[in-house]
Amino acid sequence: MTRNQVSALDALERLREGNRRYLSEATSSSNLADQARRSALLSGQAPFAIVLGCSDSRVPAEIIFDQGLGDLFVIRVAGNIVAPSQVGSVEFAADRFATRLVVVLGHSHCGAVTATLEELRRPPEQRSSHLRPIVDRIRPSVEGLLETDLATQPTALMEQAVRANIRAAASQLRHGSQILEDLILHDELLVVGAEYCLATGVVDFFDGLPEADRPASTQRGA
């Protein structure tokens, strides 16, 4: 079994560097899926980061972080929600490959968050049964926002709801699995939340960062 040797902070920096390459359109040719790379991965994989992201077609993790085959263990689901299958997938990668970093990756203008806000404003009898599994997992983090002044500020409401949903999902991973909790307790796993901006392409890591790694504004509670 291949085991990962990249620390959580080194993995985080690799993602940041990859996003900078993506923004500058200077993506690495070494990430191309050539035969040599495919052959090298036949014996196993050692992804340096786990990404729980949204299914949105505009947010492919490997592209926005400029990574190649075997680099990322990616789990995608509408609204980057945390359900048992997602927890199990994170547990699998963290335990099997010793991957030290988990990123919950949401994005601006998330359709699943929008759908949840819309559903919560409808009478119960008019809500979609098919959306319910997603809505029920996003609801706790955004429902309270509709009872504040944000309810009359659609843009600000959406921005806050997206981040609240990311924070909630990251918290669920930190506290909803004994396996993950034990790894975190022994400094063998770091779970962070990040938002990808569809307009700029920038990934902002804003939740769960170690104190020394936080931007000054974050340390002040911004």
Residue frames as qw, qx, qy, qz and C-alpha x, y, z in Angstrom:
[[0.000, 0.888, 0.461, 0.000, 0.00, 0.00, 0.00],
 [0.399, 0.429, -0.024, 0.810, 1.33, 3.45, -0.93],
 [0.367, -0.737, -0.440, 0.358, 1.44, 5.91, 1.98],
 [0.239, 0.868, 0.090, 0.425, 1.57, 9.66, 1.64],
 [0.653, -0.236, -0.266, 0.669, 4.50, 11.52, 3.17],
 [0.123, 0.479, 0.121, 0.861, 3.29, 15.10, 2.57],
 [0.116, -0.304, -0.623, 0.711, 2.39, 17.09, 5.69],
 [0.142, 0.774, 0.611, -0.088, -0.90, 18.97, 5.88],
 [0.051, -0.854, 0.019, 0.517, 0.78, 22.37, 5.69],
 [0.223, -0.332, 0.666, 0.630, 2.96, 21.33, 2.76],
 [0.239, 0.424, 0.834, 0.259, -0.13, 19.98, 1.00],
 [0.076, 0.864, 0.396, -0.302, -1.93, 23.26, 1.62],
 [0.111, -0.709, 0.316, 0.621, 0.95, 25.21, 0.11],
 [0.274, -0.019, 0.814, 0.512, 1.01, 22.91, -2.92],
 [0.202, 0.678, 0.704, 0.061, -2.67, 23.67, -3.50],
 [0.019, -0.887, -0.108, 0.448, -2.06, 27.40, -3.14],
 [0.218, -0.479, 0.568, 0.633, 0.84, 27.26, -5.56],
 [0.279, 0.261, 0.848, 0.366, -1.26, 25.28, -8.02],
 [0.150, 0.827, 0.524, -0.138, -4.07, 27.81, -7.82],
 [0.096, -0.791, 0.184, 0.576, -1.57, 30.60, -8.47],
 [0.254, -0.170, 0.753, 0.583, -0.37, 28.76, -11.59],
 [0.227, 0.561, 0.785, 0.131, -3.97, 28.33, -12.70],
 [0.044, 0.891, 0.272, -0.361, -4.61, 32.06, -12.25],
 [0.099, -0.713, 0.404, 0.565, -1.50, 33.02, -14.19],
 [0.844, 0.484, -0.011, -0.229, -2.31, 30.47, -16.91],
 [0.223, 0.656, -0.720, 0.038, 1.12, 28.93, -16.30],
 [0.919, -0.207, 0.187, -0.279, -0.11, 25.42, -15.64],
 [0.356, -0.556, 0.738, 0.141, 2.47, 22.67, -15.25],
 [0.647, 0.372, -0.539, -0.390, 3.15, 20.39, -18.21],
 [0.103, 0.244, -0.939, 0.220, 4.12, 17.67, -15.72],
 [0.472, 0.129, 0.617, -0.617, 0.44, 17.31, -14.84],
 [0.616, 0.304, -0.415, -0.597, -0.46, 16.02, -18.28],
 [0.838, -0.118, 0.464, -0.263, -1.89, 12.50, -18.23],
 [0.467, 0.571, -0.624, -0.258, 0.79, 10.78, -20.29],
 [0.897, 0.009, -0.431, -0.101, 1.51, 7.06, -20.46],
 [0.447, 0.283, -0.639, 0.558, 4.46, 7.31, -18.08],
 [0.294, -0.275, 0.423, -0.812, 2.30, 8.85, -15.37],
 [0.845, -0.096, -0.118, -0.513, -0.47, 6.30, -15.86],
 [0.805, 0.159, -0.554, 0.139, 2.06, 3.47, -15.67],
 [0.202, 0.334, -0.612, 0.688, 3.62, 4.89, -12.50],
 [0.487, -0.220, 0.322, -0.782, 0.22, 4.83, -10.80],
 [0.748, -0.006, -0.577, -0.328, -0.60, 1.23, -11.61],
 [0.526, 0.007, -0.759, 0.384, 1.01, 0.01, -8.40],
 [0.330, -0.613, -0.606, 0.385, -0.93, 2.41, -6.18],
 [0.076, 0.780, 0.173, 0.596, -1.77, 5.98, -5.32],
 [0.474, -0.369, -0.435, 0.670, -0.71, 8.47, -2.67],
 [0.055, 0.798, 0.314, 0.511, -2.90, 11.58, -3.05],
 [0.365, 0.078, -0.414, 0.830, -1.48, 14.47, -1.03],
 [0.256, 0.054, 0.305, -0.916, -4.88, 16.07, -0.37],
 [0.089, 0.465, 0.880, 0.027, -8.52, 15.04, -0.09],
 [0.149, 0.032, -0.089, -0.984, -11.01, 17.48, -1.62],
 [0.152, 0.533, 0.819, -0.150, -14.71, 17.35, -0.82],
 [0.014, 0.197, -0.194, -0.961, -16.14, 19.68, -3.43],
 [0.563, 0.448, 0.315, -0.619, -19.32, 20.60, -5.23],
 [0.652, 0.263, 0.672, 0.233, -20.47, 18.78, -8.37],
 [0.306, 0.875, 0.065, -0.371, -20.68, 22.10, -10.23],
 [0.840, 0.380, 0.204, 0.330, -19.05, 21.69, -13.64],
 [0.258, 0.890, -0.126, 0.354, -17.22, 25.00, -13.22],
 [0.374, -0.768, 0.456, -0.248, -15.22, 23.83, -10.19],
 [0.955, 0.105, -0.260, 0.095, -13.04, 20.83, -11.15],
 [0.595, -0.770, 0.180, 0.143, -10.52, 20.56, -8.33],
 [0.798, -0.066, 0.318, 0.507, -7.67, 19.12, -10.41],
 [0.434, 0.637, 0.257, 0.582, -7.85, 22.06, -12.82],
 [0.151, -0.932, -0.038, -0.328, -8.22, 24.96, -10.40],
 [0.626, -0.705, 0.313, 0.113, -5.36, 23.57, -8.29],
 [0.489, 0.706, -0.499, -0.117, -3.30, 22.57, -11.35],
 [0.497, -0.388, 0.769, -0.110, -2.77, 18.99, -10.23],
 [0.475, 0.326, -0.693, -0.433, -2.49, 15.76, -12.19],
 [0.843, -0.117, -0.473, -0.228, -3.30, 12.09, -12.01],
 [0.756, -0.157, -0.539, 0.336, -2.84, 10.63, -8.53],
 [0.210, 0.308, -0.327, 0.868, -2.43, 13.99, -6.76],
 [0.380, -0.155, 0.294, -0.863, -5.90, 14.55, -5.31],
 [0.042, -0.297, -0.953, 0.051, -8.56, 12.27, -3.86],
 [0.228, -0.039, -0.085, -0.969, -11.68, 14.12, -4.99],
 [0.057, 0.453, 0.874, -0.168, -15.23, 13.61, -3.71],
 [0.123, -0.042, -0.201, -0.971, -17.88, 15.68, -5.49],
 [0.053, -0.542, -0.836, 0.071, -21.51, 16.13, -4.47],
 [0.019, -0.710, -0.323, -0.625, -24.01, 18.95, -4.99],
 [0.392, -0.843, -0.018, -0.368, -23.50, 21.60, -2.33],
 [0.382, 0.427, -0.697, 0.431, -20.35, 19.90, -0.97],
 [0.707, -0.490, 0.082, -0.503, -22.62, 18.34, 1.66],
 [0.047, 0.375, -0.893, 0.244, -21.47, 15.78, 4.20],
 [0.880, -0.120, -0.065, -0.456, -23.52, 12.57, 4.21],
 [0.823, -0.375, 0.427, 0.002, -22.40, 9.12, 5.43],
 [0.876, 0.358, 0.177, 0.271, -20.94, 8.15, 2.05],
 [0.313, 0.844, -0.210, 0.383, -18.81, 11.30, 1.97],
 [0.502, -0.720, 0.432, -0.206, -17.58, 10.71, 5.52],
 [0.926, -0.087, 0.357, 0.086, -16.69, 7.14, 4.59],
 [0.718, 0.617, 0.018, 0.320, -14.81, 8.30, 1.51],
 [0.015, 0.865, -0.354, 0.355, -12.75, 10.77, 3.55],
 [0.736, -0.502, 0.436, -0.126, -12.08, 8.11, 6.19],
 [0.942, 0.229, 0.190, 0.158, -10.94, 5.70, 3.47],
 [0.560, 0.707, -0.143, 0.408, -8.40, 8.08, 1.96],
 [0.223, -0.820, 0.381, -0.365, -7.13, 9.44, 5.27],
 [0.791, -0.397, 0.451, -0.118, -6.65, 5.96, 6.71],
 [0.926, 0.251, 0.239, 0.149, -5.57, 4.02, 3.61],
 [0.633, 0.590, -0.005, 0.501, -3.18, 6.57, 2.11],
 [0.527, -0.480, -0.256, 0.653, -2.29, 8.62, 5.21],
 [0.201, 0.589, 0.259, 0.738, -3.39, 11.77, 3.40],
 [0.350, -0.293, -0.507, 0.731, -3.03, 14.59, 5.93],
 [0.114, 0.220, 0.043, -0.968, -5.15, 17.38, 4.44],
 [0.184, 0.564, 0.798, 0.108, -8.89, 17.57, 3.77],
 [0.035, 0.125, -0.084, -0.988, -10.31, 20.58, 1.94],
 [0.278, 0.635, 0.701, -0.167, -14.04, 21.27, 1.90],
 [0.184, -0.112, 0.363, 0.907, -14.28, 23.29, -1.30],
 [0.296, 0.722, 0.579, -0.236, -17.38, 25.37, -1.90],
 [0.341, 0.155, 0.379, 0.846, -17.81, 28.10, -4.47],
 [0.186, 0.287, 0.136, -0.930, -19.56, 31.41, -5.10],
 [0.590, 0.204, -0.215, -0.751, -23.09, 31.34, -6.52],
 [0.083, -0.089, 0.992, -0.030, -23.54, 27.72, -5.46],
 [0.482, -0.154, -0.522, -0.687, -26.70, 26.34, -7.07],
 [0.531, -0.305, -0.785, 0.097, -27.37, 23.91, -4.24],
 [0.190, -0.286, -0.475, 0.810, -27.24, 26.70, -1.66],
 [0.265, 0.034, -0.203, -0.942, -29.49, 28.85, -3.87],
 [0.528, -0.219, -0.712, -0.408, -31.94, 25.97, -4.21],
 [0.408, -0.317, -0.741, 0.429, -31.97, 25.50, -0.45],
 [0.003, 0.222, 0.251, -0.942, -32.75, 29.16, 0.22],
 [0.408, -0.030, -0.418, -0.811, -35.52, 29.04, -2.37],
 [0.521, -0.249, -0.807, -0.121, -36.99, 25.84, -0.93],
 [0.278, -0.286, -0.651, 0.646, -37.03, 27.27, 2.59],
 [0.180, 0.179, 0.071, -0.965, -39.14, 30.18, 1.37],
 [0.479, -0.101, -0.626, -0.607, -41.75, 27.88, -0.18],
 [0.753, -0.289, 0.238, -0.542, -44.66, 26.31, 1.71],
 [0.437, -0.334, 0.835, -0.024, -43.73, 22.73, 2.76],
 [0.734, 0.346, 0.564, -0.152, -46.25, 21.19, 0.39],
 [0.578, 0.807, -0.054, -0.108, -44.56, 22.87, -2.59],
 [0.213, -0.736, 0.627, 0.143, -41.04, 21.68, -1.81],
 [0.704, 0.409, -0.538, -0.217, -39.29, 19.14, -4.01],
 [0.909, -0.355, 0.201, -0.087, -38.92, 15.66, -2.54],
 [0.875, 0.328, -0.066, 0.349, -35.92, 15.04, -4.80],
 [0.254, 0.698, -0.295, 0.602, -34.05, 18.07, -3.44],
 [0.660, -0.696, -0.017, -0.281, -34.86, 17.22, 0.15],
 [0.904, -0.224, -0.092, 0.352, -31.73, 15.11, 0.92],
 [0.507, 0.330, -0.054, 0.794, -29.55, 18.03, -0.16],
 [0.210, -0.703, -0.082, -0.675, -31.71, 20.77, 1.34],
 [0.770, -0.605, -0.173, -0.104, -31.92, 19.00, 4.70],
 [0.809, -0.179, -0.096, 0.552, -28.12, 18.96, 4.99],
 [0.320, 0.359, 0.031, 0.876, -27.62, 22.58, 3.96],
 [0.334, -0.752, -0.396, -0.407, -30.64, 23.93, 5.87],
 [0.639, -0.645, -0.294, 0.299, -29.12, 24.03, 9.40],
 [0.543, -0.209, 0.050, 0.812, -26.27, 26.30, 8.35],
 [0.105, 0.203, 0.327, 0.917, -28.33, 28.81, 6.33],
 [0.227, -0.657, -0.689, -0.206, -31.85, 28.83, 7.78],
 [0.371, -0.671, -0.353, 0.537, -31.00, 31.29, 10.54],
 [0.271, -0.120, 0.247, 0.922, -29.71, 33.80, 7.99],
 [0.084, -0.487, -0.628, -0.601, -33.24, 34.21, 6.65],
 [0.395, -0.770, -0.493, 0.090, -34.26, 35.61, 10.03],
 [0.423, -0.489, -0.017, 0.763, -31.71, 38.43, 9.87],
 [0.234, 0.778, -0.030, -0.583, -31.40, 41.61, 7.80],
 [0.169, -0.316, 0.777, 0.517, -29.64, 39.52, 5.16],
 [0.422, 0.429, 0.797, -0.048, -33.06, 38.24, 4.07],
 [0.350, 0.878, 0.249, -0.211, -33.54, 41.52, 2.18],
 [0.037, 0.810, -0.491, -0.319, -29.99, 41.57, 0.75],
 [0.963, 0.240, 0.043, -0.118, -29.81, 38.77, -1.82],
 [0.602, 0.619, -0.434, 0.257, -26.13, 39.17, -2.72],
 [0.125, -0.569, 0.645, -0.495, -24.91, 39.38, 0.87],
 [0.836, -0.161, 0.336, -0.403, -27.24, 36.54, 1.87],
 [0.929, 0.337, -0.153, -0.006, -25.79, 34.28, -0.80],
 [0.379, 0.635, -0.553, 0.384, -22.22, 35.12, 0.13],
 [0.364, -0.462, 0.612, -0.529, -22.82, 34.40, 3.80],
 [0.913, -0.004, 0.198, -0.358, -24.83, 31.26, 3.10],
 [0.803, 0.456, -0.373, 0.091, -22.10, 29.74, 0.93],
 [0.213, 0.538, -0.656, 0.485, -19.49, 30.28, 3.63],
 [0.602, -0.318, 0.468, -0.564, -21.79, 29.07, 6.39],
 [0.962, 0.143, -0.023, -0.232, -22.39, 25.86, 4.45],
 [0.635, 0.503, -0.519, 0.273, -18.66, 25.31, 3.94],
 [0.122, -0.501, 0.630, -0.581, -17.95, 25.86, 7.63],
 [0.797, -0.166, 0.301, -0.497, -20.73, 23.47, 8.61],
 [0.932, 0.278, -0.225, -0.060, -19.46, 20.74, 6.29],
 [0.421, 0.528, -0.605, 0.422, -15.90, 21.11, 7.59],
 [0.385, -0.413, 0.550, -0.615, -17.15, 20.96, 11.17],
 [0.926, -0.010, 0.073, -0.370, -19.14, 17.81, 10.42],
 [0.811, 0.367, -0.424, 0.166, -16.01, 16.10, 9.15],
 [0.144, 0.525, -0.612, 0.574, -14.05, 17.19, 12.22],
 [0.355, -0.214, 0.627, -0.659, -16.66, 16.01, 14.70],
 [0.816, 0.109, 0.036, -0.567, -18.79, 13.39, 12.93],
 [0.890, 0.246, -0.383, 0.011, -16.35, 10.50, 12.69],
 [0.746, -0.628, 0.203, 0.092, -14.35, 8.80, 15.42],
 [0.836, 0.142, 0.203, 0.490, -11.68, 7.83, 12.90],
 [0.345, 0.703, 0.072, 0.618, -11.22, 11.40, 11.69],
 [0.424, -0.868, 0.052, -0.255, -11.43, 12.82, 15.22],
 [0.851, -0.414, 0.175, 0.270, -8.63, 10.52, 16.37],
 [0.691, 0.340, 0.169, 0.616, -6.44, 11.51, 13.42],
 [0.040, 0.840, 0.047, 0.539, -7.06, 15.21, 14.12],
 [0.654, -0.752, 0.051, -0.068, -6.37, 14.71, 17.84],
 [0.809, -0.315, 0.273, 0.415, -2.97, 13.23, 17.05],
 [0.053, 0.786, -0.279, -0.549, -2.12, 15.97, 14.50],
 [0.418, -0.059, 0.812, 0.404, -2.35, 13.49, 11.64],
 [0.204, 0.570, 0.681, 0.411, -5.15, 15.28, 9.79],
 [0.002, -0.340, -0.140, 0.930, -6.17, 18.87, 9.10],
 [0.226, 0.619, 0.725, 0.202, -9.62, 19.79, 7.80],
 [0.080, -0.345, -0.008, 0.935, -9.99, 23.25, 6.24],
 [0.409, 0.711, 0.560, -0.120, -12.73, 25.09, 4.40],
 [0.238, -0.262, 0.369, 0.859, -12.19, 27.04, 1.19],
 [0.481, 0.705, 0.405, -0.329, -14.24, 28.98, -1.34],
 [0.443, 0.076, 0.543, 0.709, -13.57, 29.18, -5.07],
 [0.237, 0.634, 0.142, -0.722, -14.64, 32.41, -6.73],
 [0.664, 0.470, 0.554, 0.179, -16.19, 31.73, -10.13],
 [0.292, 0.954, 0.068, -0.028, -15.43, 35.29, -11.30],
 [0.029, -0.885, 0.464, 0.032, -11.75, 35.48, -10.38],
 [0.838, 0.260, -0.476, 0.067, -10.62, 31.86, -10.12],
 [0.045, 0.532, -0.637, 0.556, -9.15, 32.50, -6.66],
 [0.718, -0.357, -0.598, 0.002, -9.44, 29.88, -3.93],
 [0.170, -0.644, 0.355, -0.656, -9.70, 31.47, -0.48],
 [0.606, -0.177, -0.737, 0.240, -8.82, 29.15, 2.41],
 [0.198, -0.562, 0.113, -0.795, -10.69, 30.68, 5.32],
 [0.771, -0.454, 0.073, -0.440, -11.78, 28.04, 7.83],
 [0.965, -0.254, 0.059, 0.038, -9.81, 25.74, 10.11],
 [0.597, 0.617, -0.331, 0.392, -6.35, 27.08, 9.30],
 [0.696, -0.324, -0.354, 0.534, -3.64, 26.75, 11.94],
 [0.196, -0.909, -0.174, 0.325, -3.09, 30.04, 13.74],
 [0.383, -0.533, 0.381, 0.651, 0.30, 30.67, 12.16],
 [0.321, 0.161, 0.720, 0.593, -1.09, 30.09, 8.68],
 [0.138, 0.791, 0.590, -0.083, -4.03, 32.48, 8.92],
 [0.272, 0.564, 0.140, 0.767, -4.03, 35.86, 7.14],
 [0.124, 0.016, -0.448, 0.885, -3.94, 38.79, 9.55],
 [0.461, -0.172, -0.128, -0.861, -7.60, 39.68, 8.81],
 [0.747, -0.206, -0.593, -0.220, -8.68, 36.13, 9.67],
 [0.494, -0.069, -0.647, 0.577, -6.74, 36.16, 12.92],
 [0.105, -0.042, 0.277, -0.954, -8.65, 39.30, 13.91],
 [0.315, 0.362, 0.796, -0.369, -11.90, 37.42, 13.32],
 [0.354, 0.431, -0.205, -0.804, -12.78, 39.00, 9.96]]
